[in-house]
Amino acid sequence: MTDRKQLVDRIIDEKGEDAIPVLVKLLDDEDTDVAEICLDALLGMGKAGKKALVDKLKQMETEKRKGDVTALFIIDRLAETGDKKLVQLLYSFLKLYSDERSHVIIYEALAKLGEGEKVVDPLIFMLDDAKDTEFLELLIMALSNTGTRKALERLTKLYHDENIEKSTSSFILEAIHNLIAHNPNFSEILRETSEGKKVLDKLYLWQQKNE
């Protein structure tokens, strides 16, 4: 991992912005560690690096590259930039994936770009059928980024599900904390029900433990 990062750093030091095409090409490397290093490097290069990633994503969509893992990496990282111009492009990728996990990654990216109200319903639909713990936690985190009351209410209900594992319950509290951090009025909504009040009490203890 260190050797790969040093190689990328050397390419950037020697070529500067001229290294961008090389880094973009390396994104298709089968090694996901290399792809992540290149993503970090490109995003660290400012507007030119980000543009290269957007152009790469557009190329992938034009080529209809189905099930491409690299595209998911790029989508996830570009969503962190908050660029809402990417919304329609991201929606177009949904049809290129047949598995639910990929859809969740794209929905979460869209949620981060302000599409929470539009993606919360399909996320809840998948949550209701989720059996696998890892997939369940992926959905919980995606819902925590929607900023919606629907997500708050569904996660509160899920927290009280007696079949939920203890580790997952802690994950749900983290997700609810994330929702409240972006929507402080959600605390008042939780106080309206006995289930919500219990979650607030548990959340207080969880915060004390994790500070």
C-alpha positions, 0 to 999 in steps of 0.5 A: 500500500505504501509503495503504491502511494509513493509511486503515485506521489512520485508521478504527481511530483514529476508531472504535476497536472500532466499526471491526471491522465495517468491517474485516471487510467490507473483508476481501472486498475484491478487493485481497489487500493490503487484506485482509492489512492488515485481518487484521493490524489485526483480530488486533492488536485482541485478543479482539474482533478475533479473535472477529470473524475466527472469526465471519466464518469460521463465516459463510463455512462456513455459506454454503458459499463454495467456493474463497474466497481470503479464507477461506484468508487468515483460516485461515492467520492464525488458525492462528498464534494456536494456538487449538485450538478452531478445529480442527473448523471448519478441517476443514470447509473442506477440502470447500469447495476442489477444488485441492490448494494450498488443501488444503495451506494448510488442512492446514498450519494444522491442523498448527500447531494440533496435528493434525500426525499426522493431516495428514502422510499426505495431505501426503506423498501430494501430495509424492510426485506434486508436479512444480511447484517452487513447489507442492513448496516449499509442501508442504515447509513444511507438512510442517515444521509437522507435528512428525512423524517421518514428515515428518522421514524423508520430507524427509530422503529428498527432500533426497537426491533428485538431481532436486531443485534446489539452491534447493529443497534449501536449503528442505528444510534449513530445513524440517528445521531447523524440525522439529528446533527443535520436536523436539530428539530428531529429531537423534538419529533422523537420526544413526541413518542415513547419509543422516540424518548427511549431512543433519545435516552439511549443516544445520550448514553451512547454519546457519553460513551463515545466522547 
